[in-house]
Amino acid sequence: MVSAELVVDARCATGESPVWRAAEQALYWADIPRGILHRWQAAQPQKTQWQAPQMLACLAAWDGAPGHWIAGLEDGLYLLSHGLGSEGGALDAQRLAPVRHAMPGMRFNDGRCDRQGRFLAGTMLQDMGAAQAVGRVYRFGAREQAAGACTDLDLGPLIVPNGMAFSPDGRTMYLSDSHPQVQAVWAFDYDVDSGTPSNRRLFVDMQPLPGRPDGAAVDSDGCYWICGNDAGLVHRFTPDGRLDRSLAVPVKKPAMCAFGGSDLDVLYVTSIRPDHIDLSDQPLAGGVFALRPGVQGLPEPAFRPRAALHGKSRES
């Protein structure tokens, strides 16, 4: 039996977007509504945090620049930096590309880099009760960086885009919608040269399964791991969409998972600590947990910019 170990009693309002940095042997993640970037170092368990200027939803490391991140905030994509030796404080923030939302009250949500180092991220209306299908998915790579604008991928109606992940060869993209009215995961063919998804098809209908689909990761076998929000589970699906196993965590709302550890064999899971609920049966809500599921993950791709921060040219 695989048991969940609490690694950080972080008490995040919405812990999301965990990213393992092998060079530091450290896990980074965001607390969305508080706009906090957290870091936990495995060798000397300690937590450091930095403050972003807006809500911080998703992030990926900036290639070749330790302490720098591409991130989705409220009104666009940003370059955030804290410096590798920094021990807290405010993040430096430079907006890379604005986003014109369909409605007020929207922000970025889930996002990550494809295997080629382009950043893809979705947006949502924060008022989930409104059930407005105004969510979009944007791409930001070297071309978009040169133009200072995101590309809208026009993937159809979405309420809460989530669960983004890529197959080991990068040729399949996964995307979910977490809204209670949808609860589906789709697969797309993904053109690795252009960064364009196509041929949207149902991968998993999660309506009959426990938990709403939230954040996800892919392991080295090509299986898709996704948090079952509200059910306290993390599900593993095979590449043909078959439910392979479900692992429990001691909180109701696991939010996103990521592989880490020295051998990429630890599945880290962030979680949510909602306001105004009885926490007597889940006092660890908002914490970060570690599972050892017996499989390995894949290194998380970093964002490959048009040019290095110190002037060295890079190609995407």
HELIX and SHEET records of a PDB file:
HELIX    1   1 MET A  128  ALA A  130  5                                   3    
HELIX    2   2 ALA A  142  ALA A  147  1                                   6    
SHEET    1   A 4 GLU A   5  VAL A   8  0                                        
SHEET    2   A 4 VAL A 288  LEU A 291 -1                                        
SHEET    3   A 4 VAL A 266  SER A 271 -1                                        
SHEET    4   A 4 PRO A 254  GLY A 260 -1                                        
SHEET    1   B 5 GLY A  15  ARG A  21  0                                        
SHEET    2   B 5 ALA A  26  ASP A  31 -1                                        
SHEET    3   B 5 ILE A  36  GLN A  41 -1                                        
SHEET    4   B 5 GLN A  46  GLN A  51 -1                                        
SHEET    5   B 5 GLY A  89  ALA A  90  1                                        
SHEET    1   C 4 CYS A  58  ALA A  61  0                                        
SHEET    2   C 4 HIS A  68  GLY A  72 -1                                        
SHEET    3   C 4 GLY A  76  SER A  81 -1                                        
SHEET    4   C 4 ASP A  92  PRO A  98 -1                                        
SHEET    1   D 4 MET A 106  CYS A 113  0                                        
SHEET    2   D 4 PHE A 119  LEU A 125 -1                                        
SHEET    3   D 4 VAL A 137  PHE A 140 -1                                        
SHEET    4   D 4 THR A 151  ASP A 152 -1                                        
SHEET    1   E 4 PRO A 161  PHE A 166  0                                        
SHEET    2   E 4 THR A 172  ASP A 177 -1                                        
SHEET    3   E 4 ALA A 184  ASP A 191 -1                                        
SHEET    4   E 4 THR A 196  ASP A 205 -1                                        
SHEET    1   F 4 ARG A 212  VAL A 218  0                                        
SHEET    2   F 4 TYR A 224  ASN A 229 -1                                        
SHEET    3   F 4 LEU A 233  PHE A 237 -1                                        
SHEET    4   F 4 LEU A 243  ALA A 248 -1                                        
END                                                                             
